[in-house]
Amino acid sequence: MRIEMKPGSYVVAVSGGVDSVVLLDLLRLYPGVRVTVAHYDHGIRQDSAADRAFVRELARRYRLPFVYDAGNLGAGASEAEAREARYAFLHHAKRASGADALVTAHHQDDVLETVIINLLRGTGRKGLSSLTSGEGVIRPLLGVPKSEIIDYAKRHGLTWHEDSTNLSDDYLRNRVRHAVLPRWSSAQKEQMLDISRRMQGVNSDLDELLARAVEAELAREWFAGLPHEVAREVMATWLRLHGIGDFDAAALERLTVAGKVAAPGKSIDIIKGRAMLVGNDFLALSGQER
């Protein structure tokens, strides 16, 4: 199995599962690559301390720096809450270590699952290409199927820990993994991967064009005159450019409609202390950008 990595210093997210164990094994002897092993204990499972001990020992055996943190999210935490807490820790570890980027073990099957989940949630065109490398996060295994990762681990005698929550259908990702993808043929999977790859380029070009049209405030008359689907894309781009990315299809629709028809003087709540202010001839955002 071959991956492409530039020489540099990296923080590698290692959960203890087979994906991240294989990634670490690939990176630890990669020429010019310096690795810090980072592990986050979400505090969701009672047996999670064993994962931390396993990853710590793996880092010790490989003679690599090890950092970790522990949360207390509880068994009822959502996938989104777990992801937000995990990445907050990983970005902190990156800054503290002076690393060039984070490296995660997301692979080809994760791409398919994410595309399906985003389609189900109605996230639109961006959802077709959301799991990529960029913005300080490198994902070198995106072109590698899970079966190849497991095969590598077995051939090289690697051991890993299975996360018991991966068996629970309480999480949408697991339901997609267990009930949807197994019914797809290899040709269907490749077709969806091809769509995702092509949409990366399309979305990049569209984002660049939209960014040129979007300013700190939106001209309301111009916005109201846009076709509704175009207005949704403009609204989504505007929000993302101002540090608001955690919105779903329902919130996007609500803000788009309000931007067109709400009475001047209205303040429309968005998320986490951010709001859209509706003026006579403008739309503006209030609250601190993160």
Rosetta blueprint (number, residue, H / E / L):
1 M L
2 R L
3 I L
4 E L
5 M L
6 K L
7 P L
8 G E
9 S E
10 Y E
11 V E
12 V E
13 A E
14 V L
15 S L
16 G L
17 G L
18 V H
19 D H
20 S H
21 V H
22 V H
23 L H
24 L H
25 D H
26 L H
27 L H
28 R L
29 L L
30 Y L
31 P L
32 G L
33 V E
34 R E
35 V E
36 T E
37 V E
38 A E
39 H E
40 Y E
41 D E
42 H L
43 G L
44 I L
45 R L
46 Q L
47 D L
48 S H
49 A H
50 A H
51 D H
52 R H
53 A H
54 F H
55 V H
56 R H
57 E H
58 L H
59 A H
60 R H
61 R H
62 Y H
63 R L
64 L L
65 P L
66 F E
67 V E
68 Y E
69 D E
70 A E
71 G L
72 N L
73 L L
74 G L
75 A L
76 G L
77 A L
78 S L
79 E H
80 A H
81 E H
82 A H
83 R H
84 E H
85 A H
86 R H
87 Y H
88 A H
89 F H
90 L H
91 H H
92 H H
93 A H
94 K H
95 R H
96 A H
97 S H
98 G L
99 A L
100 D L
101 A E
102 L E
103 V E
104 T L
105 A L
106 H L
107 H L
108 Q H
109 D H
110 D H
111 V H
112 L H
113 E H
114 T H
115 V H
116 I H
117 I H
118 N H
119 L H
120 L H
121 R H
122 G L
123 T L
124 G H
125 R H
126 K H
127 G H
128 L H
129 S H
130 S L
131 L L
132 T L
133 S L
134 G E
135 E L
136 G L
137 V E
138 I E
139 R L
140 P L
141 L L
142 L L
143 G L
144 V L
145 P L
146 K H
147 S H
148 E H
149 I H
150 I H
151 D H
152 Y H
153 A H
154 K H
155 R H
156 H L
157 G L
158 L L
159 T L
160 W L
161 H L
162 E L
163 D L
164 S H
165 T H
166 N H
167 L H
168 S L
169 D L
170 D L
171 Y L
172 L H
173 R H
174 N H
175 R H
176 V H
177 R H
178 H H
179 A H
180 V H
181 L H
182 P H
183 R H
184 W L
185 S L
186 S H
187 A H
188 Q H
189 K H
190 E H
191 Q H
192 M H
193 L H
194 D H
195 I H
196 S H
197 R H
198 R H
199 M H
200 Q H
201 G H
202 V H
203 N H
204 S H
205 D H
206 L H
207 D H
208 E H
209 L H
210 L H
211 A H
212 R H
213 A H
214 V L
215 E L
216 A L
217 E L
218 L E
219 A E
220 R H
221 E H
222 W H
223 F H
224 A H
225 G L
226 L L
227 P L
228 H H
229 E H
230 V H
231 A H
232 R H
233 E H
234 V H
235 M H
236 A H
237 T H
238 W H
239 L H
240 R H
241 L H
242 H L
243 G L
244 I L
245 G L
246 D L
247 F L
248 D L
249 A H
250 A H
251 A H
252 L H
253 E H
254 R H
255 L H
256 T H
257 V H
258 A H
259 G H
260 K H
261 V H
262 A L
263 A L
264 P L
265 G L
266 K L
267 S E
268 I E
269 D E
270 I E
271 I E
272 K L
273 G L
274 R E
275 A E
276 M E
277 L E
278 V E
279 G L
280 N L
281 D L
282 F E
283 L E
284 A E
285 L E
286 S E
287 G L
288 Q L
289 E L
290 R L
